[in-house]
Amino acid sequence: MIDAPGTFSNAAAAGEAMHALATELYPICRSITGNGVRETLRRLQAYIPLTVHEVPSGTQVFDWTVPREWNITDAYVKNSAGVRVIDFSECNLHVLGYSVPVRARMSLAELRPHLITLPEQADAIPYRTSYYNETWGFCLTHKQLASLPEDDYEVCIDSSLTDGHLTYGECYLQGDATEEVLISAHVCHPSLANDNLSGIVVATFLIRHLLTVPRRYSYRFLFVPGTIGSITWLALNEAHLSRIRHGLVLANVGDAGALTYKKSRHGNADVDRAALNTLRSSGNEYDVRPFTPYGYDERQFCSPGINLPVGCISRTPHGEFPEYHTSRDDLAFLKPGALGDSLAFCLAVLRVLEGNRVYVNQNPKCEPHLGRRGLYRGFGGSMDSKAREMALLWTLNLADGQHSLLDISDQSGIPYDTVKVAADALLEHGLLKE
Ligand code: ZN
């Protein structure tokens, strides 16, 4: 069974360990294809049993085609004195993602159309890509651009764009049932911490925890490049999608902001209700958003022809923090405490889904005599007797074969964990049956 919130005492330690893993992965230059993703997945294999899949360029996946593979070894702009004034080896965000190779000399005026800055954040390097429009470019701080004099510049992007593969990772954990919970994180961003590494490390530590506990559901974790990766996986696995009962996308789960849950397209799927129920009883600030066809891979999982019950967990949503898609989304922006809290939240949601069942009261004609059975005492530890009694009464009353434990918690306003403890006690005394 997945730990109850009070007993998940390792959240803080897990937060530090997740931050350390993010630190290890941070320097790698990832993109939607290429060796950066391979290297990232290879390192994750030291932590979790991860299968790496390679899908050839040119593979048709629904309306999309797996692109050519992009790799890069070096890139720079040198001034006439031979000094690198823009240097990929200093920060991989300096190169526009998927830049085609270039070797040329040019004036500042010729170079300028290929330079991308963020005037409103003059100290930040923007993160930009051009996957489907062949071009090249450099990203730099606005300050850096302002300091570039007219000169004869040497421009080099030592990249390759060739037929190769799209690489993704998959981790399947067999449970008692063949029904699955799908959890995905995107792995396609270079040195950005909250946007991609936070989801990767929380998913990795979720797997590590799930490996140690009995599981009702089977779990399938995907580490995929955003958009094209989930589209590819869905296209190649369409025959198996009916097994997926619940799903979550993890993105931006490591900043200091409060938790945000974005509902699935269903809006009221069990995963949506489990997430809301958990947030409500957390006592912390949180935000809930309706589904929108924008964001991360929930866009694909919740497209009308796929329509899986997949929600998205974030802290501050994408685009709503100034560090988003800039060099300021760095390891200092990623908070160990927030990572630990996000992991604990994911586990709490999974615990609801794992334990949520429908029971039938075996003594439905008037209340059973609870005192005689000793049911007012001795469960739940810190729970006070009134809360315990209310949980028992609500559970007995709504256990009519129509209401799940989550329904009982939602309807009574009693935290799910309290209802679960009450149901387990009633079950033990033969007062409930599944
Ligand atoms: Zn992003």
Boltz pocket constraint, residues with backbone or C-beta under 6 A from the ligand:
constraints:
  - pocket:
      binder: B
      contacts: [[A, 189], [A, 195], [A, 325]]
      max_distance: 6.0
